[in-house]
Amino acid sequence: MAFNVDTPFSVMADWSWNEVCKYAREAAVFLDDYAAESLHWHGGCVLLYRAGAKSVKELSSFESGNPKDRRCLLVIGKPVDELAVAIVRDVLNNSNFRYCRFVAGCGFESYNVEQLENELCKIISAKYEDGTVDVMDIPISLTCLSPTLFLVPHLQNIPLLIEPIENNYEVHVSKIAATLNNIFNHLNVKHDLYAVGPLSEAVSHHFSKIQKTSNTESSRLNVILIDRIVDMYAVTDFASSCPLDKMNMLLPRFPKTCSDIAVMTEPLLEDLKYESINEQLQVPMCLAPTLKPTPVVEWLLTKTEKNVLASIRTTLTEKCSGPIKKTISRITPQLLENLLDDEKFDSKESIDLKQQVLCICAALKSTNLSRIELAQNIGKLLLQNISMESDTDILIQVSQLFKTRKDRKLTIEILLCILVQLYSVVDEDFVMSEEHQIDLENIVGEAFFEDLEYLPDYIINDLIGVNFSTLLACQQAAEKFLFILKQIKSSRQHFIQYRRLFLRENPYVPAVYSSFVKQLMDDVCSPMRPNLSVLNTKSDGITDFIKLGFNKIINTVNKHPLDCDHLIVFVIGGISGHEVHSICEATKNCGIRVSVGSTRLLSPYEALHTLFKQV
């Protein structure tokens, strides 16, 4: 299939997995975690079994095929590097495969097709003279949650506060650039990258070195890369209006994914009357559909909670077999669960809808709901206090929250998220007393020590230190955290247009959070086409560079992100559902197709965790 600028990424991903399945017949299939996550949203393991796969296993040095297996299918969901090849070598050495198919799902980072084929052929040929190895580049690295949103799971662990002087900086930059390059190569389009933030600029610069010149002149795809760190409020805000964000706060992640949630991982439906494994349908209670896409995830991204519940009730009542009360004042989780008791929802055709609705019900019945609502109210109150220029005691208020956390039933984790919100929403002009910051640091350190046994593992492992449990270690951890907060506060100091992330029209109107991406996309889509100094771009090549220079000389209009057929807004470091909705709203009348991409979905707790990864 020839992809082009009009090809939706969901179509591209579905086609790619169907293509992979052509090579699954009579094969032992091995997937890395990133390929498995993409498959999770595009058909699941059932897709491979129905194509004739003998087994589906994790791609690991500790796995091997059955002694009688002669065919294998190896699928990598990230750019192929030395570590991936080392694991593949172990799998082949541990097995007796004669025929090997290798799918590079995101191109190559430190290998090419010929190198890899030669290396794997040596292993196969040592066992069978007529053994063969085929290496294919099929784009399965994208995970599409809806027609609008796609994620790239293998980039989910990109640190948010990475410094250019660090040894692993170039590694992360090259991985992101290689991923984008692979997407563009399959789409065969001309493109421009616009960067917001130092990491995005580094990616854009590296990308300009490795990109291939496109032969297509008629279509163009532009990408706006945005560093996550420029707006941490969007992913630590407990008051998000997006229902998907609420579910991410209240329910655990589906194991080894950064995109789905799970109420339980046991099969919701397992029909034992089918003897063959490829006829079985096992559906855990999560959001990813198994048989065919439903509109539920798109509703969770674009509608309010009230409208989502109304849409679900309408859909369920249309499918029910018995009489249903037409009007009802309030739609509750219990009402939806009662509707799902209808026998029609036990069929395979309805199981995807059933599992998604049950996930929504579980979130709405969560015991943590009241705690989240309290965190929402505290966040709103602090935002109002921040917006009052005369209020210089904001840190005293936060310190008091730490002191009274047990009475309020607030966790350290929630309070750290609230602190990140506070430092994210203001700019360098907002003065915070050094004395108050030192007092806060001491209080946070004491809180760490007092609640040590209740702290999440990531705070202990990545911030405090797994081998340290002293008050001194906790105070040092608090010092590191305050240093991170100051970095967050200064992250937008060069963006004159977007230094504050809240709006207050007059003293009689409450302050309202206005996300960085909303402000930016409103300006990008403005008919006035204002000068956007925040966007840095690299040209396609020397020809475009000369044209751009000539345009400046004769004072014509410079390049603009909307001068294309398809615009991608890609946030490096994770995204919230609220931001996806903001981007869609801002661009709905821009006249071109817009997609939203990121490295992962983030809940407030996960956003907090990503800040500690490089400490």
Secondary structure as UniProt FT lines:
FT   TURN            5..6
FT   HELIX           9..21
FT   TURN            22..23
FT   TURN            25..26
FT   STRAND          28..31
FT   HELIX           33..41
FT   TURN            42..43
FT   HELIX           45..50
FT   TURN            51..52
FT   STRAND          55..58
FT   TURN            61..62
FT   TURN            67..68
FT   STRAND          71..76
FT   HELIX           82..93
FT   STRAND          99..104
FT   TURN            105..106
FT   HELIX           113..125
FT   TURN            126..127
FT   TURN            129..130
FT   STRAND          132..137
FT   STRAND          143..144
FT   STRAND          149..151
FT   HELIX           153..155
FT   TURN            156..157
FT   TURN            164..165
FT   TURN            167..168
FT   HELIX           169..187
FT   STRAND          190..196
FT   HELIX           198..210
FT   STRAND          220..227
FT   HELIX           228..230
FT   HELIX           233..236
FT   TURN            238..239
FT   HELIX           243..250
FT   TURN            255..256
FT   STRAND          261..264
FT   TURN            272..273
FT   HELIX           277..279
FT   STRAND          285..286
FT   HELIX           296..302
FT   HELIX           305..319
FT   HELIX           333..340
FT   HELIX           343..346
FT   HELIX           348..350
FT   HELIX           351..364
FT   TURN            367..368
FT   HELIX           369..387
FT   TURN            389..390
FT   HELIX           394..403
FT   HELIX           405..408
FT   HELIX           412..425
FT   TURN            428..429
FT   HELIX           434..450
FT   HELIX           452..454
FT   HELIX           457..459
FT   HELIX           460..464
FT   TURN            466..467
FT   HELIX           471..489
FT   TURN            490..494
FT   HELIX           496..498
FT   STRAND          502..503
FT   TURN            507..508
FT   STRAND          512..513
FT   HELIX           516..524
FT   TURN            527..528
FT   TURN            533..534
FT   STRAND          536..538
FT   HELIX           542..553
FT   TURN            554..555
FT   TURN            561..562
FT   STRAND          566..572
FT   HELIX           577..587
FT   TURN            588..589
FT   STRAND          593..598
FT   HELIX           604..612
FT   TURN            613..614
//
